[in-house]
Amino acid sequence: MNSEYKDIIIDIRKIVRSINLESKRILKEFGISIPQLLCLGFLRTKQNYLSTHKELTEYLSLNSSTVTGIINRLEKKGYIARLPKQGDKRVTYLALTSSGSKVLEKTPDLLHEKLSRGLAKLPPHEVQQLKASLSLLIEALDIRGVDASPLLVIEEPISPQE
């Protein structure tokens, strides 16, 4: 294997490994998955700390059933509450609870937040170069059709483990 190719593969592996390690550390230290943490963080940014399931699904770029699992686990832990809309019981809001807010205060910045801040410091032409390089990698790996969230996370488990 060409040493330049090897260096690229090692760099990609560092990124993947960092995401895995972060996910395990957050789960171990705070008892919450990164998608769950991102859900709480999203609710914190919303007016009155309320959101709909649809808004949350769009933000996380995950499918509806996965988001339902995240919501169920957060509700079970007391970090969010489901609130029926006044006058229309068909609509339910998701609300951040004080317990959920306390968890957010304790957790560190996530890798995707650090990456966003780092990218914001780059000149636009370097961001475009990086985008082009990543497109080449995706093409080389033949993974154009793979769905992905714009968040650096390990996907939420499908079977309930909590």
Secondary structure, DSSP 8 states (H G I E B T S, - for coil): --HHHHHHHHHHHHHHHHHHHHHHHHHHHHS--HHHHHHHHHHHHSGGGEE-HHHHHHHHT--HHHHHHHHHHHHHHTSEEEEEETTEEEEEEEEE-HHHHHHHHHS---HHHHHHHHHHTS-HHHHHHHHHHHHHHHHHHT-TT----SS------SS---
